[in-house]
Amino acid sequence: MLINNTNGSNWGKWDLHVHSNASDGKHSPEQIIAAAKEKGLSVIALTDHHTVKNIDEIKKLGKESGITVIAGIEFRTEYGQKSVHMIGLFPDEFDGQKLTQEVLDEQILCVLNLSRSEIIATARRNGEKGDDDSLFHKGMFLKQVDFKTAANLIHKYGGLVSVHAGSKKSSIEDMRHAKKNGTELKDALGTLKVELMQEYIDICEVPNPQDSSFYIKQFNKVAIMASDAHEVDKIGTKFTWIKAEPHFDGLRQIIFEPETRVKLQERNPEEKSDYLCIKSIKINNKYFGEQEIPFNKGLNTIIGGRSSGKSILLACVAKLSGYNKEFKKDKNEYNQFINEISKDMVLSWMDENEIGRRKIDYFPQNYINDIASNPSQITRIIERLFYEDTQKASTIKKMEADIKDLRLKLRTKIDVSFSWKSKLVDLETELQALGNKLGLEKELSEISDELQKLELDLSLTDEERQKFEVFKSKIDLYSESKTLAESNLEALQYLNKFREPFTNTSLEEDIDLLFNGSISIELLNIYNDISRKANETWNNAIDKVAKELDEKIEICKRGKESILNNIKYKGLREKIKQHSSYVQLQDKYHKQKMRLEEIKQKESEKDEFNEKYRKAIAEIINLYKEFYLIRKRFCADVCVKNDNLIIEPMVIFAVDRYNDFCEAHFYSNSISNQNVIRFQYNCIDEFMDHISKVISNLSEDKYKLKKATINRNIIEELLTTSFFDIQYNIQYQDDNLREMSEGKIAFVILRLLLDFSNNDFPILIDQPEDDLDNRAIYEELVTYLRNKKVNRQIILVTHNPNIVVGADAEEVIVANQQGNNSLNPDRVKFAYYSGALEDSFNNDKDSVLLSKGIREHVCELLEGGTKAFRLREKKYQFKLR
């Protein structure tokens, strides 16, 4: 079973005004068809003046050559200075009667008093001479018809009325006459012209594209261009791109869609690339028999009754394109069925270079509604869309790289700050071991007084005593300097952990991530060269300082030894030794004095490290604010506006993350912990003050923490955790997403999925109206689909007539499941019939699919289908045949 399916309405070149040698043209039907084929025309209309002599012959020749010929007659009417020319275009058949050349002659021309004999007689009455053929050619331009009468007659037989318009010769704009009853008739005829445009005229033939917009905007009338060719080399020099099946019903369709189905331009309006469009699906399966369903590059709608195989067909297309997720949630049997039957199908793409898997967007039933009910899903969709935009993706990557770099900086600075903190703890321990400063000072004062008393008994002169004190001072100075140098050398060992401080692997990764090709390599080479030189300079500086400290220690050591070995010092030392009490007391004095100096040195160091720690923490807290500022800058850079849909990112406080942090470390029933646990975020400045206080309190052990928790670990976790996220505020038509109806939210989600994406591959949607309310379908989804199908191929399952008719689907695929009252060809379980909306017929075939045309199927299957057609036709003020 192979149903003769078509892919519906496609763009073709139509020339709807051509003359032959039956009137004032110079060439025969054979020559006209040959010229039309050479010019790549799909459809022509033979529109001879007041005759249909060549119609039957040229239709036959056209059919043989694959060119559709529409029967037409050009009339001269009584209006205008040189008469307004109008053309009647006729279907092949109307109301069961074939409109042959003979029928048109008898029922149109003769009724309008335009029979061949009457035209010849009119020429003779005008004084013309010659044979009948010569007189006919002269007489045809002497006859006129009443515009309204002729138009009514054309419509009576299902025809369309085309009129010369704009700046074209014999245009309706030439309706100017002499004065009548003191009033310029051209002014009085303004009303008449409006009446004619609204009630009698269907198509306006203009000489150039610039004239077209007026008739569309003012009267909703389609505007075309045609060659008005009287010679074969003129055929197709002016033409119209029409998107329709190449027959009269296809022409009728443009009346309802004057803007989207008609284009006055040289290039084919269809700009979608073949590799981005699905061509067909071929099926050979026990449930389907042998079928092939072609697809249109525009909007393809799949319709049918319940369980007719609509969603099955769409799911199989998705599966063969590479979709590998569930087709229906918790429907394992259905999902397995799709996976099995798709093995007996072949999907072809229009470029024919590859069969099968390529990128698509596929939205199963209720998919959009599921997203609409999940805010985190919406956020993920927006972020995915941003990643598809090169500029926005770069902004996101920069934000992520900045945050990653910020964490690295914070950890480094936290390590340094805690090294100061560790040093403070060590100094505090050392100070405690050295004793009480005030006690030492008091003891030194007492020892000094005692020494002064003992000095009176010494046999030393004042000069010797002073000399000895100088020696002792120098020894003490060398000892203190040596101790200080050794302390700095020990501190310098810490910096050995940072032998490559200017090497930032995170930055290298970011460069590699953000840039491609030669730019990435060039930047990395430049950075690595700078980093290498900086590290060399740094390491040389550390080595130089270390060498200088080693030298200073050695100098102090040698200086002290030189004094201890000095003969004068030794002699004085020996004299003093004879007075053991003095020597012991003096040694004690010097030891205690050195201890006091050591305490003062360590207190100074403690103050220094305390200041370093305080500044480090302040710098860290100030740097921590960047978690907020980085996101703030991102929000300013990626705000999106698309017509009346706005996506505005905003920074929000991550309450749940903050609460989880508190829950992990702080006892909730402790009074001292309440200022942490009960914190309420209002603004960034308040939060920064709060963080500063928390760190200060943690440093001073003022909180009651859970077991196995170390203050440093909490501080590090706190300062490397961002408590800020990006939330997307979505507005549509000045309404916030959170305030919209569920149906409107679903439509906005659909637009997010499709409108903000740079993708141009096919869109597959299964019954979007299930997620939308009626207003969203009629007022928004239909308009949206009409616009979107221009850029992307759409295949859509629906049961809503407004989507099919209102969105003007290029192809309609009718699905049917075999039943007692709905038989399929070969009685297969599932069968499909496809074509254009303009496909219209009825016959007595037993197959429900093949017994009627697409239009009839739409009216029957879709509730309100007939109403949808009527509303559209009423909109364009067109009288149904």
Disulfide bonds with the S-S distance in Angstrom:
none
